[in-house]
């Protein structure tokens, strides 16, 4: 599960094929050696392509 960083962007390739790009954040949390909570956010760039089947 993650969080969107911004609105998805619809784009087209040079030959006109549509695709969508979005930023997704996932967060990890853990306790360190001193028992304090730590967290880290990873950012992922996701590209969704639309392919038509024949």
mmCIF file of the N, C-alpha and C atoms, coordinates in Angstrom:
data_MODEL
# 
_entry.id   MODEL 
# 
loop_
_atom_site.group_PDB 
_atom_site.id 
_atom_site.type_symbol 
_atom_site.label_atom_id 
_atom_site.label_alt_id 
_atom_site.label_comp_id 
_atom_site.label_asym_id 
_atom_site.label_entity_id 
_atom_site.label_seq_id 
_atom_site.pdbx_PDB_ins_code 
_atom_site.Cartn_x 
_atom_site.Cartn_y 
_atom_site.Cartn_z 
_atom_site.occupancy 
_atom_site.B_iso_or_equiv 
_atom_site.pdbx_formal_charge 
_atom_site.auth_seq_id 
_atom_site.auth_comp_id 
_atom_site.auth_asym_id 
_atom_site.auth_atom_id 
_atom_site.pdbx_PDB_model_num 
ATOM 1   N N  . UNK A 1 1  ? 0.854  -1.159 0.000   1.00 0.00 ? 1  UNK A N  1 
ATOM 2   C CA . UNK A 1 1  ? 0.000  0.000  0.000   1.00 0.00 ? 1  UNK A CA 1 
ATOM 3   C C  . UNK A 1 1  ? 0.905  1.227  0.000   1.00 0.00 ? 1  UNK A C  1 
ATOM 4   N N  . UNK A 1 2  ? 0.462  2.267  -0.686  1.00 0.00 ? 2  UNK A N  1 
ATOM 5   C CA . UNK A 1 2  ? 1.272  3.465  -0.775  1.00 0.00 ? 2  UNK A CA 1 
ATOM 6   C C  . UNK A 1 2  ? 0.409  4.703  -0.896  1.00 0.00 ? 2  UNK A C  1 
ATOM 7   N N  . UNK A 1 3  ? 1.059  5.810  -1.125  1.00 0.00 ? 3  UNK A N  1 
ATOM 8   C CA . UNK A 1 3  ? 0.399  7.105  -1.229  1.00 0.00 ? 3  UNK A CA 1 
ATOM 9   C C  . UNK A 1 3  ? 0.829  7.772  -2.524  1.00 0.00 ? 3  UNK A C  1 
ATOM 10  N N  . UNK A 1 4  ? -0.111 8.403  -3.220  1.00 0.00 ? 4  UNK A N  1 
ATOM 11  C CA . UNK A 1 4  ? 0.225  9.154  -4.429  1.00 0.00 ? 4  UNK A CA 1 
ATOM 12  C C  . UNK A 1 4  ? 0.901  10.457 -4.038  1.00 0.00 ? 4  UNK A C  1 
ATOM 13  N N  . UNK A 1 5  ? 1.988  10.782 -4.734  1.00 0.00 ? 5  UNK A N  1 
ATOM 14  C CA . UNK A 1 5  ? 2.715  12.008 -4.437  1.00 0.00 ? 5  UNK A CA 1 
ATOM 15  C C  . UNK A 1 5  ? 2.153  13.219 -5.167  1.00 0.00 ? 5  UNK A C  1 
ATOM 16  N N  . UNK A 1 6  ? 1.446  12.977 -6.274  1.00 0.00 ? 6  UNK A N  1 
ATOM 17  C CA . UNK A 1 6  ? 0.864  14.049 -7.088  1.00 0.00 ? 6  UNK A CA 1 
ATOM 18  C C  . UNK A 1 6  ? -0.173 13.413 -8.001  1.00 0.00 ? 6  UNK A C  1 
ATOM 19  N N  . UNK A 1 7  ? -0.903 14.240 -8.710  1.00 0.00 ? 7  UNK A N  1 
ATOM 20  C CA . UNK A 1 7  ? -1.864 13.713 -9.673  1.00 0.00 ? 7  UNK A CA 1 
ATOM 21  C C  . UNK A 1 7  ? -1.130 12.961 -10.774 1.00 0.00 ? 7  UNK A C  1 
ATOM 22  N N  . UNK A 1 8  ? -1.754 11.897 -11.253 1.00 0.00 ? 8  UNK A N  1 
ATOM 23  C CA . UNK A 1 8  ? -1.184 11.125 -12.358 1.00 0.00 ? 8  UNK A CA 1 
ATOM 24  C C  . UNK A 1 8  ? -1.160 11.996 -13.614 1.00 0.00 ? 8  UNK A C  1 
ATOM 25  N N  . UNK A 1 9  ? -0.135 11.784 -14.457 1.00 0.00 ? 9  UNK A N  1 
ATOM 26  C CA . UNK A 1 9  ? 0.005  12.533 -15.706 1.00 0.00 ? 9  UNK A CA 1 
ATOM 27  C C  . UNK A 1 9  ? -0.227 11.600 -16.885 1.00 0.00 ? 9  UNK A C  1 
ATOM 28  N N  . UNK A 1 10 ? -1.170 11.948 -17.739 1.00 0.00 ? 10 UNK A N  1 
ATOM 29  C CA . UNK A 1 10 ? -1.412 11.201 -18.968 1.00 0.00 ? 10 UNK A CA 1 
ATOM 30  C C  . UNK A 1 10 ? -0.547 11.797 -20.065 1.00 0.00 ? 10 UNK A C  1 
ATOM 31  N N  . UNK A 1 11 ? 0.193  10.916 -20.761 1.00 0.00 ? 11 UNK A N  1 
ATOM 32  C CA . UNK A 1 11 ? 1.100  11.355 -21.811 1.00 0.00 ? 11 UNK A CA 1 
ATOM 33  C C  . UNK A 1 11 ? 0.948  10.445 -23.021 1.00 0.00 ? 11 UNK A C  1 
ATOM 34  N N  . UNK A 1 12 ? 1.634  10.804 -24.086 1.00 0.00 ? 12 UNK A N  1 
ATOM 35  C CA . UNK A 1 12 ? 1.671  9.986  -25.295 1.00 0.00 ? 12 UNK A CA 1 
ATOM 36  C C  . UNK A 1 12 ? 3.113  9.828  -25.740 1.00 0.00 ? 12 UNK A C  1 
ATOM 37  N N  . UNK A 1 13 ? 3.431  8.643  -26.282 1.00 0.00 ? 13 UNK A N  1 
ATOM 38  C CA . UNK A 1 13 ? 4.749  8.423  -26.857 1.00 0.00 ? 13 UNK A CA 1 
ATOM 39  C C  . UNK A 1 13 ? 4.833  9.175  -28.179 1.00 0.00 ? 13 UNK A C  1 
ATOM 40  N N  . UNK A 1 14 ? 5.999  9.166  -28.799 1.00 0.00 ? 14 UNK A N  1 
ATOM 41  C CA . UNK A 1 14 ? 6.171  9.861  -30.079 1.00 0.00 ? 14 UNK A CA 1 
ATOM 42  C C  . UNK A 1 14 ? 5.226  9.334  -31.153 1.00 0.00 ? 14 UNK A C  1 
ATOM 43  N N  . UNK A 1 15 ? 4.914  8.029  -31.076 1.00 0.00 ? 15 UNK A N  1 
ATOM 44  C CA . UNK A 1 15 ? 4.006  7.465  -32.076 1.00 0.00 ? 15 UNK A CA 1 
ATOM 45  C C  . UNK A 1 15 ? 2.538  7.536  -31.650 1.00 0.00 ? 15 UNK A C  1 
ATOM 46  N N  . UNK A 1 16 ? 2.249  8.226  -30.553 1.00 0.00 ? 16 UNK A N  1 
ATOM 47  C CA . UNK A 1 16 ? 0.873  8.465  -30.138 1.00 0.00 ? 16 UNK A CA 1 
ATOM 48  C C  . UNK A 1 16 ? 0.279  7.471  -29.161 1.00 0.00 ? 16 UNK A C  1 
ATOM 49  N N  . UNK A 1 17 ? 1.042  6.476  -28.713 1.00 0.00 ? 17 UNK A N  1 
ATOM 50  C CA . UNK A 1 17 ? 0.523  5.490  -27.759 1.00 0.00 ? 17 UNK A CA 1 
ATOM 51  C C  . UNK A 1 17 ? 0.362  6.140  -26.380 1.00 0.00 ? 17 UNK A C  1 
ATOM 52  N N  . UNK A 1 18 ? -0.797 5.976  -25.752 1.00 0.00 ? 18 UNK A N  1 
ATOM 53  C CA . UNK A 1 18 ? -1.023 6.601  -24.445 1.00 0.00 ? 18 UNK A CA 1 
ATOM 54  C C  . UNK A 1 18 ? -0.329 5.848  -23.309 1.00 0.00 ? 18 UNK A C  1 
ATOM 55  N N  . UNK A 1 19 ? 0.117  6.603  -22.314 1.00 0.00 ? 19 UNK A N  1 
ATOM 56  C CA . UNK A 1 19 ? 0.622  6.014  -21.077 1.00 0.00 ? 19 UNK A CA 1 
ATOM 57  C C  . UNK A 1 19 ? 0.415  7.009  -19.941 1.00 0.00 ? 19 UNK A C  1 
ATOM 58  N N  . UNK A 1 20 ? 0.487  6.510  -18.715 1.00 0.00 ? 20 UNK A N  1 
ATOM 59  C CA . UNK A 1 20 ? 0.275  7.334  -17.529 1.00 0.00 ? 20 UNK A CA 1 
ATOM 60  C C  . UNK A 1 20 ? 1.478  7.186  -16.610 1.00 0.00 ? 20 UNK A C  1 
ATOM 61  N N  . UNK A 1 21 ? 1.924  8.294  -16.020 1.00 0.00 ? 21 UNK A N  1 
ATOM 62  C CA . UNK A 1 21 ? 3.046  8.292  -15.092 1.00 0.00 ? 21 UNK A CA 1 
ATOM 63  C C  . UNK A 1 21 ? 2.552  8.835  -13.752 1.00 0.00 ? 21 UNK A C  1 
ATOM 64  N N  . UNK A 1 22 ? 2.958  8.162  -12.661 1.00 0.00 ? 22 UNK A N  1 
ATOM 65  C CA . UNK A 1 22 ? 2.591  8.658  -11.336 1.00 0.00 ? 22 UNK A CA 1 
ATOM 66  C C  . UNK A 1 22 ? 3.720  8.385  -10.355 1.00 0.00 ? 22 UNK A C  1 
ATOM 67  N N  . UNK A 1 23 ? 3.718  9.125  -9.255  1.00 0.00 ? 23 UNK A N  1 
ATOM 68  C CA . UNK A 1 23 ? 4.688  8.945  -8.184  1.00 0.00 ? 23 UNK A CA 1 
ATOM 69  C C  . UNK A 1 23 ? 3.978  8.295  -7.004  1.00 0.00 ? 23 UNK A C  1 
ATOM 70  N N  . UNK A 1 24 ? 4.567  7.219  -6.499  1.00 0.00 ? 24 UNK A N  1 
ATOM 71  C CA . UNK A 1 24 ? 3.989  6.468  -5.393  1.00 0.00 ? 24 UNK A CA 1 
ATOM 72  C C  . UNK A 1 24 ? 5.000  6.426  -4.259  1.00 0.00 ? 24 UNK A C  1 
ATOM 73  N N  . UNK A 1 25 ? 4.565  6.724  -3.052  1.00 0.00 ? 25 UNK A N  1 
ATOM 74  C CA . UNK A 1 25 ? 5.439  6.675  -1.883  1.00 0.00 ? 25 UNK A CA 1 
ATOM 75  C C  . UNK A 1 25 ? 5.042  5.493  -1.004  1.00 0.00 ? 25 UNK A C  1 
ATOM 76  N N  . UNK A 1 26 ? 6.040  4.757  -0.544  1.00 0.00 ? 26 UNK A N  1 
ATOM 77  C CA . UNK A 1 26 ? 5.813  3.711  0.444   1.00 0.00 ? 26 UNK A CA 1 
ATOM 78  C C  . UNK A 1 26 ? 6.673  4.040  1.660   1.00 0.00 ? 26 UNK A C  1 
ATOM 79  N N  . UNK A 1 27 ? 6.144  3.756  2.838   1.00 0.00 ? 27 UNK A N  1 
ATOM 80  C CA . UNK A 1 27 ? 6.828  4.121  4.067   1.00 0.00 ? 27 UNK A CA 1 
ATOM 81  C C  . UNK A 1 27 ? 7.133  2.874  4.887   1.00 0.00 ? 27 UNK A C  1 
ATOM 82  N N  . UNK A 1 28 ? 8.364  2.814  5.398   1.00 0.00 ? 28 UNK A N  1 
ATOM 83  C CA . UNK A 1 28 ? 8.779  1.732  6.287   1.00 0.00 ? 28 UNK A CA 1 
ATOM 84  C C  . UNK A 1 28 ? 9.025  2.322  7.670   1.00 0.00 ? 28 UNK A C  1 
ATOM 85  N N  . UNK A 1 29 ? 8.593  1.615  8.707   1.00 0.00 ? 29 UNK A N  1 
ATOM 86  C CA . UNK A 1 29 ? 8.823  2.046  10.091  1.00 0.00 ? 29 UNK A CA 1 
ATOM 87  C C  . UNK A 1 29 ? 9.404  0.883  10.882  1.00 0.00 ? 29 UNK A C  1 
ATOM 88  N N  . UNK A 1 30 ? 10.308 1.197  11.816  1.00 0.00 ? 30 UNK A N  1 
ATOM 89  C CA . UNK A 1 30 ? 10.923 0.187  12.649  1.00 0.00 ? 30 UNK A CA 1 
ATOM 90  C C  . UNK A 1 30 ? 11.445 0.838  13.925  1.00 0.00 ? 30 UNK A C  1 
ATOM 91  N N  . UNK A 1 31 ? 11.719 0.022  14.935  1.00 0.00 ? 31 UNK A N  1 
ATOM 92  C CA . UNK A 1 31 ? 12.338 0.509  16.165  1.00 0.00 ? 31 UNK A CA 1 
ATOM 93  C C  . UNK A 1 31 ? 13.837 0.287  16.073  1.00 0.00 ? 31 UNK A C  1 
ATOM 94  N N  . UNK A 1 32 ? 14.595 1.323  16.421  1.00 0.00 ? 32 UNK A N  1 
ATOM 95  C CA . UNK A 1 32 ? 16.051 1.204  16.389  1.00 0.00 ? 32 UNK A CA 1 
ATOM 96  C C  . UNK A 1 32 ? 16.562 0.521  17.659  1.00 0.00 ? 32 UNK A C  1 
ATOM 97  N N  . UNK A 1 33 ? 17.872 0.426  17.799  1.00 0.00 ? 33 UNK A N  1 
ATOM 98  C CA . UNK A 1 33 ? 18.482 -0.272 18.935  1.00 0.00 ? 33 UNK A CA 1 
ATOM 99  C C  . UNK A 1 33 ? 18.125 0.368  20.281  1.00 0.00 ? 33 UNK A C  1 
ATOM 100 N N  . UNK A 1 34 ? 17.794 1.674  20.259  1.00 0.00 ? 34 UNK A N  1 
ATOM 101 C CA . UNK A 1 34 ? 17.421 2.368  21.492  1.00 0.00 ? 34 UNK A CA 1 
ATOM 102 C C  . UNK A 1 34 ? 15.914 2.306  21.760  1.00 0.00 ? 34 UNK A C  1 
ATOM 103 N N  . UNK A 1 35 ? 15.176 1.611  20.905  1.00 0.00 ? 35 UNK A N  1 
ATOM 104 C CA . UNK A 1 35 ? 13.729 1.483  21.081  1.00 0.00 ? 35 UNK A CA 1 
ATOM 105 C C  . UNK A 1 35 ? 12.933 2.653  20.524  1.00 0.00 ? 35 UNK A C  1 
ATOM 106 N N  . UNK A 1 36 ? 13.597 3.548  19.783  1.00 0.00 ? 36 UNK A N  1 
ATOM 107 C CA . UNK A 1 36 ? 12.916 4.702  19.184  1.00 0.00 ? 36 UNK A CA 1 
ATOM 108 C C  . UNK A 1 36 ? 12.395 4.334  17.799  1.00 0.00 ? 36 UNK A C  1 
ATOM 109 N N  . UNK A 1 37 ? 11.223 4.847  17.452  1.00 0.00 ? 37 UNK A N  1 
ATOM 110 C CA . UNK A 1 37 ? 10.655 4.598  16.130  1.00 0.00 ? 37 UNK A CA 1 
ATOM 111 C C  . UNK A 1 37 ? 11.387 5.416  15.082  1.00 0.00 ? 37 UNK A C  1 
ATOM 112 N N  . UNK A 1 38 ? 11.735 4.758  13.994  1.00 0.00 ? 38 UNK A N  1 
ATOM 113 C CA . UNK A 1 38 ? 12.355 5.395  12.843  1.00 0.00 ? 38 UNK A CA 1 
ATOM 114 C C  . UNK A 1 38 ? 11.462 5.120  11.634  1.00 0.00 ? 38 UNK A C  1 
ATOM 115 N N  . UNK A 1 39 ? 11.537 5.964  10.635  1.00 0.00 ? 39 UNK A N  1 
ATOM 116 C CA . UNK A 1 39 ? 10.766 5.706  9.412   1.00 0.00 ? 39 UNK A CA 1 
ATOM 117 C C  . UNK A 1 39 ? 11.551 6.206  8.207   1.00 0.00 ? 39 UNK A C  1 
ATOM 118 N N  . UNK A 1 40 ? 11.247 5.608  7.065   1.00 0.00 ? 40 UNK A N  1 
ATOM 119 C CA . UNK A 1 40 ? 11.901 5.985  5.820   1.00 0.00 ? 40 UNK A CA 1 
ATOM 120 C C  . UNK A 1 40 ? 10.869 5.881  4.707   1.00 0.00 ? 40 UNK A C  1 
ATOM 121 N N  . UNK A 1 41 ? 10.851 6.872  3.826   1.00 0.00 ? 41 UNK A N  1 
ATOM 122 C CA . UNK A 1 41 ? 9.929  6.878  2.703   1.00 0.00 ? 41 UNK A CA 1 
ATOM 123 C C  . UNK A 1 41 ? 10.689 6.610  1.416   1.00 0.00 ? 41 UNK A C  1 
ATOM 124 N N  . UNK A 1 42 ? 10.228 5.610  0.666   1.00 0.00 ? 42 UNK A N  1 
ATOM 125 C CA . UNK A 1 42 ? 10.764 5.298  -0.662  1.00 0.00 ? 42 UNK A CA 1 
ATOM 126 C C  . UNK A 1 42 ? 9.809  5.883  -1.691  1.00 0.00 ? 42 UNK A C  1 
ATOM 127 N N  . UNK A 1 43 ? 10.362 6.505  -2.738  1.00 0.00 ? 43 UNK A N  1 
ATOM 128 C CA . UNK A 1 43 ? 9.551  7.037  -3.833  1.00 0.00 ? 43 UNK A CA 1 
ATOM 129 C C  . UNK A 1 43 ? 9.741  6.172  -5.071  1.00 0.00 ? 43 UNK A C  1 
ATOM 130 N N  . UNK A 1 44 ? 8.638  5.859  -5.736  1.00 0.00 ? 44 UNK A N  1 
ATOM 131 C CA . UNK A 1 44 ? 8.649  5.010  -6.914  1.00 0.00 ? 44 UNK A CA 1 
ATOM 132 C C  . UNK A 1 44 ? 7.968  5.750  -8.060  1.00 0.00 ? 44 UNK A C  1 
ATOM 133 N N  . UNK A 1 45 ? 8.579  5.701  -9.230  1.00 0.00 ? 45 UNK A N  1 
ATOM 134 C CA . UNK A 1 45 ? 7.951  6.249  -10.433 1.00 0.00 ? 45 UNK A CA 1 
ATOM 135 C C  . UNK A 1 45 ? 7.301  5.075  -11.154 1.00 0.00 ? 45 UNK A C  1 
ATOM 136 N N  . UNK A 1 46 ? 6.007  5.156  -11.357 1.00 0.00 ? 46 UNK A N  1 
ATOM 137 C CA . UNK A 1 46 ? 5.247  4.073  -11.975 1.00 0.00 ? 46 UNK A CA 1 
ATOM 138 C C  . UNK A 1 46 ? 4.751  4.531  -13.338 1.00 0.00 ? 46 UNK A C  1 
ATOM 139 N N  . UNK A 1 47 ? 4.971  3.695  -14.356 1.00 0.00 ? 47 UNK A N  1 
ATOM 140 C CA . UNK A 1 47 ? 4.485  3.980  -15.699 1.00 0.00 ? 47 UNK A CA 1 
ATOM 141 C C  . UNK A 1 47 ? 3.489  2.893  -16.087 1.00 0.00 ? 47 UNK A C  1 
ATOM 142 N N  . UNK A 1 48 ? 2.300  3.310  -16.470 1.00 0.00 ? 48 UNK A N  1 
ATOM 143 C CA . UNK A 1 48 ? 1.246  2.388  -16.888 1.00 0.00 ? 48 UNK A CA 1 
ATOM 144 C C  . UNK A 1 48 ? 1.042  2.539  -18.386 1.00 0.00 ? 48 UNK A C  1 
ATOM 145 N N  . UNK A 1 49 ? 1.158  1.435  -19.100 1.00 0.00 ? 49 UNK A N  1 
ATOM 146 C CA . UNK A 1 49 ? 0.977  1.449  -20.539 1.00 0.00 ? 49 UNK A CA 1 
ATOM 147 C C  . UNK A 1 49 ? -0.335 0.775  -20.897 1.00 0.00 ? 49 UNK A C  1 
ATOM 148 N N  . UNK A 1 50 ? -0.947 1.261  -21.950 1.00 0.00 ? 50 UNK A N  1 
ATOM 149 C CA . UNK A 1 50 ? -2.158 0.630  -22.436 1.00 0.00 ? 50 UNK A CA 1 
ATOM 150 C C  . UNK A 1 50 ? -1.807 -0.144 -23.703 1.00 0.00 ? 50 UNK A C  1 
ATOM 151 N N  . UNK A 1 51 ? -2.067 -1.433 -23.655 1.00 0.00 ? 51 UNK A N  1 
ATOM 152 C CA . UNK A 1 51 ? -1.779 -2.276 -24.801 1.00 0.00 ? 51 UNK A CA 1 
ATOM 153 C C  . UNK A 1 51 ? -3.083 -2.896 -25.271 1.00 0.00 ? 51 UNK A C  1 
ATOM 154 N N  . UNK A 1 52 ? -3.323 -2.838 -26.551 1.00 0.00 ? 52 UNK A N  1 
ATOM 155 C CA . UNK A 1 52 ? -4.510 -3.432 -27.118 1.00 0.00 ? 52 UNK A CA 1 
ATOM 156 C C  . UNK A 1 52 ? -4.206 -4.844 -27.572 1.00 0.00 ? 52 UNK A C  1 
ATOM 157 N N  . UNK A 1 53 ? -5.100 -5.774 -27.262 1.00 0.00 ? 53 UNK A N  1 
ATOM 158 C CA . UNK A 1 53 ? -4.901 -7.156 -27.731 1.00 0.00 ? 53 UNK A CA 1 
ATOM 159 C C  . UNK A 1 53 ? -5.553 -7.336 -29.093 1.00 0.00 ? 53 UNK A C  1 
ATOM 160 N N  . UNK A 1 54 ? -5.025 -8.230 -29.869 1.00 0.00 ? 54 UNK A N  1 
ATOM 161 C CA . UNK A 1 54 ? -5.556 -8.504 -31.206 1.00 0.00 ? 54 UNK A CA 1 
ATOM 162 C C  . UNK A 1 54 ? -6.487 -9.688 -31.177 1.00 0.00 ? 54 UNK A C  1 
# 
